[in-house]
Amino acid sequence: MMHSTPANRPAWIWLLPAVLLIPACYAWIDRPLALFFHARSDSGPVHLAQMLTTLGAAGWWISGAALLYLVWRWLRPSRNRRAAGFVAVAVAVGAGLAELLEKPLGRARPRLLFEDGSYGFAPLHFLPHYDSFPSSHAAGALAAATAIALVLPVRWRWQRIAVLTIGAGIAFTRVVITAHFLGDALAGGAMGCAAVLACHWLAKRRGWL
């Protein structure tokens, strides 16, 4: 049985409310919120979100962590090397799971809502632009933030909170630029966070961290 530790308990506490919000988002929030941001697509906040949203791509975090792993492997500080390796693997798992589920689950992207009013799921149909749920960018952003927070020293409480807040903000840019609905971002973020926590538990159990 998995037990929460002081290092990961805050993330587990926030995970359940996020998951419970997803059905409410689908029923009442996703459509009006997407239409709200679509009507403001030329505004400054939306342009800023368009610049920041690329930080949610898992490849940046995996590549960076892998590079640090190789550098620290050469310099031989084993703890840092294991931490960098953990971040790279955990982010790949979290974002990869979301990526695998997007097309089979088949949720219509917001752009289809704007074009012809299409809204909902078409599971296993693999139609164009039916790959909105869960958001793999949100999964990558929250997976990276969670992984980094978990390897930071426990005494760095505010730094860990800041990292998680930045990750959540990057995930939310997917909603602001109407690439995804809010429920998609919540699902992706929760999946990325949960995957990293599971990887962290396994790594601790096996003595890899």
N, C-alpha and C positions, 0 to 999 in steps of 0.2 A: 504493500500500500504506500502511495506517495504521500509524504508529509511535507507541509509548507515549512520553509525555514525563514529566518528573519530576512534573508536576502531576496527571497522570491514571494513572500506573502503579500506585499502590496500589489503585485501584478495579478495574483490569483484573485484578490478581492475585486479588482476592477474588471476582470474578465467576465464574470457571470452577468453583471448588469449590462455590459455591452452586448452579450449574446441575447439576453432577454429583450433588448431594445429592437432587435432586427425585425421581428414580425410587426411591431408597431410602426417602424419606419416604412415597411412595405405597404401597410394599409393606409397610413395617414400622412407620412412625412416626406417620403422620397419624391413623389411627383411635384407637390408644391415647392419644395426646396430646389429641385432641379430647374423648375420654371423660373424661380426667383433669380438664380444665378445666371440662367440663360438670358434673361432680360437685361442683365448688367454685364454682358460679356465684354464690353469695351471699357469697363471701369478699371481704375488703378489696382484695386485689390485682386481682381481676376488676372490682370497682367503679371502681377507679382507672383501669384500662385502658379502661373504657367512657367515662370522661371525656376521656382523652387521645386516643382513636382518631379523633375528628373532625379532629384536626390532619393526618391523612393525606389528607383530601379535597383534591384538586388545585386546586379552585376558590379556596381560601384563598390558596394560594401564587401562582397565576396572577394573581388580583386584586391582591394586595399588590405583586407585582413590576411589574404594569402601572401601578399607581398611582405607584410610585417612578419608573418610566420617565417618566411625564407630569410629575412634579414636577421631576426632574432635566433634563428637556427644557426646562422653563421656566427653571430656574436655569442651564442650559447647561454643566454639567460632563460633557463628552462620554463620558469613560471610564465613569463611573457609570451614565450613561444606557444605554450599550451593554450593560453588565453586567446591569442590570435587565431590559432587553429580552430578553437571552439567557435569563435564568432563566424568564421568563414563557413564552417559546416552547418551551424545552427541556422544562419540566414538562408543558406541554400535549401535546407529542409523546409523552413517555414514558407519562403516564397515559392518554392517548387511545388508544394502541396496545393497552394492556391492556383498556380498556373495550370496544374493538371485538372483542376475541377471547373475552371471557367467555361470551357466550351461544352463539356458534357452536361452541365447544369443549365446552360442556355438561357441566361437572363438577358433581355433586350437592353441595349445600351441607351442612355438618355437621348442620344442623337435621334433614335427612332421615335421616341416620344415627341420630339420637336418636329420631326418630319411628317409623320402620319398618325401620331397618337398611339403607336404600339407600346404596350407596357405589359410585362409579365415574363413568364418562363416558357421555353420550348425545349424541354430536356431531350438530349440525345438526337436532336435534329441537326446540330452543327451548322446553323445558318449564319450568314455574315452579320456581324455586329451583335450577335447573341452570345456574348462572352463577358458579361459585366459582373457576375457574382461567383465567387468573392473577388475583390480587387487584389491582384497580385502585387501592385505597387504599394498598396496599404500594408499588405502582408510583409513585403520587404522592408518597408520603413519601420514598422513596429517590431519586426524580428531583429533588425539591426539595433534598434534602440534598447530592446530588452536584453539582447546578448551583451551589449556594451555595459549596460547598467549592472548586469550580474557579475561581470569580471572586474568592475571597479571596486576599490576597497570599501568595506562595509561602512567605515566612518565617513565616507564621502556621500552623505545622505542627500544634500542639496544638489550636488553634481549629478547624482543618479536621477533625481526628480527632473532636473533640467533636460537630461538626455531623453527621458521618456516623453516629456512635454514636446520637445522638438520632433520626435518620431511621430507623435499623434498629430502635430501640426502639418507635417509633410503628408501624412495619410489623408488629412482633411483637404489638402489641395486638390485631390482627385475629385472631390465633390464640388469644390469651388469652380473648377474649370469644366465641370459637367462631363468628365470622362466616366464617372461612376455615380451611382446613387449613394446616399448616406449609408443605407443598409449594406451595400457592397463593401464600403470602406470599413464599417464596423466588423463585418464578417471576416474580411481579409486581415484586419489588424488583430482580431481575436485569434485567428488561426495562426498567424505568424508568432504572436506572443506565446500561445499554448505550445507550439512546436518547439520554441526555444526553451521554455521551461521544462519540457519533457527531455530535451537534449541535455540540459543542465543537470537535471536529476540523474540521468543515466551516466553522464560524465563524472559526477561526484561519486556515484555508487561504484563505478569501475576504477576510481582513483586517477582519472585522467586530468582532473582539475585540482 
